């Protein structure tokens, strides 16, 4: 699905001002509310916009410890283990990966002892061969999409300008 310049302007507003009304977004963008709504519907339908839930802080919810747990799985049991991991509330994300492990999980915990309990729960899941845990010390780059949206917008502008467009030589 091609995202054009207007789409990226809409996405930028959604990220920068998430609590603003659709009417206000349309006003800021200088477009009709119906146009905005049609664009939002298409972006949702195409899977560009995947949710509207608030971003929550595990630390503020009493789980300040963040760890990445690599999980090695018995061959042929990846789906079964994935389903078991989904039942562990402290696992906030899990991905199938290439490399040294089969799954990479992002785990939050109240403290290191709680983290150990969560890891022991993972080890007890049938099909889990071993785990390797890395504790995050400090977040250096927060999860963000605004720079990516900006890059996509610049690429859309370049496509719209056509071949050979750009600054004059010299």
C-alpha positions as CSV (number, residue, x, y, z in Angstrom):
1,X,0.0,0.0,0.0
2,X,1.4,3.4,-1.0
3,X,1.4,6.0,1.7
4,X,1.3,9.5,0.2
5,X,2.3,12.9,1.6
6,X,-1.2,13.6,3.0
7,X,-1.2,10.2,4.7
8,X,2.1,11.0,6.4
9,X,0.8,14.4,7.5
10,X,-2.2,12.7,9.0
11,X,0.0,10.0,10.7
12,X,2.4,12.7,12.0
13,X,-0.6,14.6,13.6
14,X,-1.9,11.3,15.2
15,X,1.5,10.7,16.8
16,X,2.2,14.3,17.8
17,X,-1.4,15.2,19.0
18,X,-3.1,11.9,19.8
19,X,-5.9,13.4,21.9
20,X,-7.1,15.9,19.2
21,X,-10.5,15.5,17.5
22,X,-10.9,14.5,13.9
23,X,-12.6,17.8,13.2
24,X,-9.4,19.6,14.5
25,X,-7.1,17.3,12.5
26,X,-9.1,18.2,9.4
27,X,-8.9,21.9,10.2
28,X,-5.1,21.8,10.8
29,X,-4.6,19.9,7.6
30,X,-6.9,22.1,5.6
31,X,-9.0,19.2,4.3
32,X,-12.6,18.2,4.6
33,X,-13.5,16.0,7.6
34,X,-14.9,13.4,5.2
35,X,-11.6,13.3,3.4
36,X,-9.8,12.8,6.7
37,X,-12.2,10.1,7.8
38,X,-11.8,8.2,4.4
39,X,-8.0,8.4,4.8
40,X,-8.2,7.2,8.4
41,X,-10.5,4.3,7.4
42,X,-8.1,3.3,4.6
43,X,-5.0,3.5,6.8
44,X,-6.8,1.2,9.4
45,X,-8.1,-1.2,6.7
46,X,-4.6,-1.4,5.2
47,X,-3.0,-2.1,8.6
48,X,-1.0,1.1,8.8
49,X,-2.9,2.3,11.8
50,X,-3.1,-0.7,14.2
51,X,-4.7,0.7,17.3
52,X,-5.8,3.7,19.3
53,X,-5.1,2.5,22.8
54,X,-3.1,4.7,25.2
55,X,0.5,3.9,25.8
56,X,1.0,2.6,29.3
57,X,4.1,2.5,31.5
58,X,4.8,-0.9,33.1
59,X,7.1,0.9,35.6
60,X,4.2,3.1,36.7
61,X,2.1,-0.1,37.0
62,X,4.6,-1.4,39.5
63,X,6.8,-3.4,37.1
64,X,10.0,-1.3,36.6
65,X,12.3,-4.2,35.7
66,X,12.6,-4.8,32.0
67,X,14.3,-7.9,30.5
68,X,14.6,-9.6,27.2
69,X,14.4,-13.3,27.5
70,X,15.6,-15.5,24.6
71,X,13.8,-18.8,24.5
72,X,15.1,-21.9,22.8
73,X,12.2,-24.2,21.8
74,X,12.1,-27.9,20.9
75,X,11.7,-28.3,17.2
76,X,8.1,-28.4,16.1
77,X,6.7,-26.9,19.3
78,X,7.0,-23.2,18.5
79,X,3.2,-22.6,18.2
80,X,2.5,-24.5,21.4
81,X,5.2,-22.6,23.3
82,X,4.0,-19.3,21.9
83,X,0.5,-20.0,23.1
84,X,1.8,-20.8,26.6
85,X,3.8,-17.6,26.7
86,X,0.7,-15.6,25.8
87,X,-0.8,-16.8,29.2
88,X,2.1,-15.1,31.2
89,X,1.0,-11.5,31.9
90,X,4.5,-10.3,32.5
91,X,5.4,-11.1,28.9
92,X,4.4,-8.0,27.1
93,X,5.8,-9.0,23.6
94,X,7.2,-12.1,22.0
95,X,8.7,-12.6,18.6
96,X,9.9,-15.5,16.6
97,X,13.5,-14.8,15.6
98,X,16.5,-16.1,13.7
99,X,19.8,-16.5,15.4
100,X,20.6,-18.1,18.8
101,X,17.1,-18.6,20.1
102,X,13.7,-19.3,18.6
103,X,11.7,-16.6,20.5
104,X,12.6,-13.2,22.0
105,X,10.3,-12.0,24.7
106,X,10.1,-8.7,26.4
107,X,9.3,-9.3,30.1
108,X,8.5,-6.8,32.9
109,X,8.7,-7.5,36.6
110,X,8.3,-5.9,40.0
111,X,11.9,-6.7,41.0
112,X,14.7,-9.1,40.2
113,X,13.2,-11.9,42.4
114,X,9.9,-11.5,40.5
115,X,11.9,-11.7,37.2
116,X,13.5,-14.9,38.3
117,X,10.0,-16.3,39.1
118,X,8.8,-15.4,35.6
119,X,11.9,-17.0,34.0
120,X,11.3,-20.2,36.0
121,X,7.7,-20.2,34.7
122,X,9.1,-20.0,31.2
123,X,11.5,-22.8,31.8
124,X,8.7,-25.0,33.0
125,X,6.7,-24.6,29.8
126,X,6.7,-27.9,27.8
127,X,8.9,-27.5,24.8
128,X,11.2,-24.8,26.2
129,X,14.8,-26.1,26.1
130,X,16.6,-23.2,27.7
131,X,16.4,-19.4,28.2
132,X,18.9,-16.6,28.2
133,X,18.0,-13.4,30.0
134,X,19.3,-9.9,29.5
135,X,18.2,-7.1,31.9
136,X,17.8,-3.6,30.4
137,X,19.6,-1.0,32.4
138,X,18.3,2.2,30.8
139,X,16.1,3.0,27.8
140,X,18.3,4.9,25.2
141,X,15.8,5.3,22.4
142,X,12.1,5.2,23.3
143,X,9.8,3.3,21.0
144,X,8.9,5.8,18.3
145,X,7.6,6.0,14.8
146,X,7.6,9.7,14.1
147,X,11.1,9.7,12.5
148,X,10.0,6.8,10.3
149,X,6.8,8.6,9.3
150,X,9.0,11.6,8.3
151,X,11.2,9.4,6.2
152,X,8.2,7.9,4.5
153,X,6.8,11.3,3.8
154,X,10.0,12.5,2.3
155,X,10.1,9.4,0.0
156,X,6.5,10.1,-1.0
157,X,7.4,13.7,-1.8
158,X,10.3,12.5,-3.9
159,X,8.0,10.0,-5.8
160,X,5.5,12.8,-6.4
161,X,8.1,15.1,-7.7
162,X,9.1,12.5,-10.3
163,X,12.5,11.4,-11.7
164,X,15.1,14.1,-12.0
165,X,13.5,16.3,-9.5
166,X,15.6,17.7,-6.7
167,X,17.8,20.6,-6.1
168,X,19.5,22.2,-9.0
169,X,23.2,21.2,-9.5
170,X,25.9,23.5,-8.4
